[in-house]
Amino acid sequence: MADTTVVDVKLSDTLCHGAQKHGMTREEVFRYYDNWADRYDKDLFDLNYGGPRQCAEALAEVLSGNKTARILDVAAGTGLCAMELIKLGYTNLDAIDGSQGMLDIAKSRNLYHRYICDFLGPRRLDIEDDHYDAIACCGSFSQGHLKDDCLPELIRIVKPGGLICITMREEFLYTVEAYKDKLEPAMMALEEKGSWEQVARDIVPKYYRQLDGITFIYRVLA
Ligand SMILES: C[S@@+](CC[C@H](N)C(=O)[O-])C[C@H]1O[C@@H](n2cnc3c(N)ncnc32)[C@H](O)[C@@H]1O
């Protein structure tokens, strides 16, 4: 029995790493998630993935009880973060993700009002200005996934005074080429421009297996 568990965790870890292979195109990333969607939750459970709960709790804390807040779950996947937000009483949720397979699992759980299959990058989304009170974004800043080029668009669709909560693996800030000396400087540049202000930058222990995560919370200004 113990052996089976070790084998299970090894396979889950391998599948998780498969989504982050260097040099994957955006289409390859989404195809990978489409194929992985059916067992994604089981694998992430085996890997003690605490991110969705940690992200939801951090956002709930700054939303200060506004349970009707309209929240977009960015790169929502199968809806793990929404499940945590719902437990905390936040039910006015939409999802966006580039993988239809992942969104189909979320849809089967009836978690969101709107399911948007689209990719986030330096391009306009089919969402009006100032539409959301908040964004939750968990586990989606990773090798080959979201980059800082989508941040201005996230800011555009959140109301002034609204909140953006990003939780990711902390080491990725230093080990992922696209983020090293780029992601936090880009966040700071948006702050200097007056687009948003930092509310929190917290290290989150045991985000994934024994590894730390980091949660950034920003308040949108303009
Ligand atoms: C590790 S999963 C995280 C899913 C969910 N937030 C969670 O915590 O379980 C990463 C998700 O990001 C999505 N994704 C990656 N790059 C994306 C992009 N540029 N635009 C939209 N979705 C993207 C993938 O399709 C996948 O569902």
The ligand as a Gaussian input file, in Angstrom:
#p B3LYP/6-31G(d) Opt

LIG

0 1
 C       -1.695000      24.775000     -12.708000
 S       -3.221000      25.125000     -13.488000
 C       -4.002000      26.097000     -12.204000
 C       -5.495000      25.967000     -12.262000
 C       -6.202000      26.490000     -11.009000
 N       -6.066000      27.928000     -10.899000
 C       -5.677000      25.781000      -9.778000
 O       -5.063000      26.429000      -8.922000
 O       -5.891000      24.551000      -9.693000
 C       -2.801000      26.356000     -14.690000
 C       -3.976000      26.743000     -15.590000
 O       -3.561000      27.903000     -16.330000
 C       -4.109000      27.809000     -17.633000
 N       -3.290000      28.695000     -18.467000
 C       -1.950000      28.652000     -18.647000
 N       -1.545000      29.680000     -19.428000
 C       -2.665000      30.389000     -19.740000
 C       -2.907000      31.556000     -20.516000
 N       -1.917000      32.233000     -21.120000
 N       -4.172000      31.984000     -20.651000
 C       -5.201000      31.309000     -20.066000
 N       -5.040000      30.209000     -19.307000
 C       -3.779000      29.754000     -19.136000
 C       -4.007000      26.329000     -17.967000
 O       -4.888000      25.979000     -19.003000
 C       -4.359000      25.695000     -16.614000
 O       -5.715000      25.402000     -16.513000

